[in-house]
Amino acid sequence: MSNKSKTAANSFTTMSELVLPGETNTLGNLMGGKLMYWMDIAAGIAAQKHCNTVAVTASVDNISFSNPIKLGDLLTIESKVTRSFNSSMEVHLQVWGEDLRAQHRYLSNEAYFTFVSLGANGRPYTVPEVIPETEQEIERFNGALRRRQLRLILAGKMKPEDAGELKALFV
């Protein structure tokens, strides 16, 4: 492996927090804003492990909550870079809740964040390529280009007719 590429596993990050009373709503569920804060930190760590520079949040895809994380449960966020582009990286996150007493672990949500690597001058900086190794990493790597094109279209930075990967799905 050259210094221009890294495996997806090199960026894998796990972050855990215990859900305390000040972080929950009146129903005893973790507040979404607090979860998004922790997700941003976990994704940022994965991005910086991949690029070895400062990395800043560029976009956050849809965050849907499948299962609430309850007061007293353990929250675990797993993040990993799925693919890199010129100076940006897509990071996939899975958020798990765990009732430690009942020994029950459950998926709360998944999301994709995009980060941009910045050089010492504060300008975008080229990031290493990602080498996917597992079947799941390969699947996420292959889907990343379509997700990127969709993000660019929604942000008004790409015309739909220029999104070849997306167009191929409908033609």
N, C-alpha and C positions, 0 to 999 in steps of 0.2 A: 504494500500500500504506500503510495507516495504521500508527500505532505499536502497534496492538493485534494486528497479524499480521506474520508473517515467513515467508519461504519455507523449505521443508525444507533447501534447499541452504545457507542462511545458517548452519546449525549443523554442516555437514560438517566432520569432523575426521579427519586421518590421523596416526597415531602409528607409528613404527617403532623396533624394537629388534633388536640382533644377539643371537642365542641363544648364551650363554657357558657354560663348564663348570659353574659354580656354580648354574646355573638348570635343569640337566637331571637326570634320574634315571639309574639304572644302565644303562638301555638307550640312553642318549644322546638321549632325547626331552625336550623342554621340559616341566617339571612343570606340572600343571594349575592348581595354586594360584597359581603365578607368573603364568600366563596370565590367570587370573581377576582378579588384582590389576591387571594392565595394562589389561584390558578395562574395569574399573571406572573407572580414570583416564580412558581415552578416552571412555567414555560420559558421565562427569561433565563433561568439557570441552565436549562437544557440547551437553549440557543447559544449562550455564552460558552458552554462546554464544547459545542461544535465549532464555533468560529474563533474562540480565544481572543475576542475583542469585546468591547461594550456592544450590547445588542438592545435595541429599543422596540417596543410594541408598535407595529404598523397597522394591524387589524385583528379583530376578533370575529370569528364566524358565530353563527347562531349557537346560543347556549340554552338547551332545553333541559329541564329538570325532570328526570324520570321518577326518582325517589327522593324524598326529603331526608336530610341527615339530622338526626335528633340530638337534643341536648344530652351530653354525656357520651355520645358515640365517638369513635375514632374516625377521623377523616384522613384518607390517604390519596394523594394526587400523584399519578405516574405520568411523566412527560418524556417525549422523545422527538427529535427532529426526524421528519419523514422525507423531506426533500429540500434541496437548496437550489436557488436560482442564482443570479449574478451576485447580488448583495443581500438577498432576503432568504429566509428559511421558513418553512412551514413546520409547526410543532403540533403534534397530536397529544391530547390529554385525556386521561380517564380518571374520573373521580369516584372513589369508593367510600362507602360508609361501613362502619363495623360496630355492631353491638357486642362489646367484648364479653359481657356476662353471658349472653345467649350464644356466643360463638357463631354469630351470623354476619356474613360479609355480603354487601349488596352494591350494585353499580348505581351511582346517583346520576352521573351524566358523562358525556364526552364532548369535546370541542376541538377546534383547530384555531391556533393563533398564528399570526405571521409576525416575524421579527426582522429588523434590518440591522446588519452589522455596521458599526461605525469605526473608522480608523482614528488615529491619534488627533487628526485635524477636524474630527467631527463630521466628516463626509462619509457617504456609503463606501464600504470596503468589501472587496471580493471574498466570498466564503468558500470553504472547501466543498467539494461534491460529496453527496451522501451515497454510500454503498449499502443498499438493503441486502440483508442476508436471509431472513426467515420468510416464509410464505406471506405472513401478515405484513411484514415490512415492505415486501415487493408489491403487495396489493395497495398499500397506502402510498407508496412511491409513485406507482402508475396513476393513481387517482389524483395526485397532487396537482398535476398540470391542469386538469379540468377544473378543480376547485380554484386554482389561481386565476384561470381565465374568467370564471364566474365572478370572483372578487373584483377583478379589473373592470368587467362590464358594469357591475353594480356601482363601482366608484366613478364611473364615467371616464375611465382611462383606456378603455378598449371598446371598439365597435363590435357588436355581436357577430357581424359577418367576418370579422378577423379571428374569431375564436375557433380555429380548426379542430381542436380536440372536442369541443362541445358540439360543434356542427356535425361532426361524425356520428354522434349519438342519435341525431334526428334525421339524418339523410340516408 
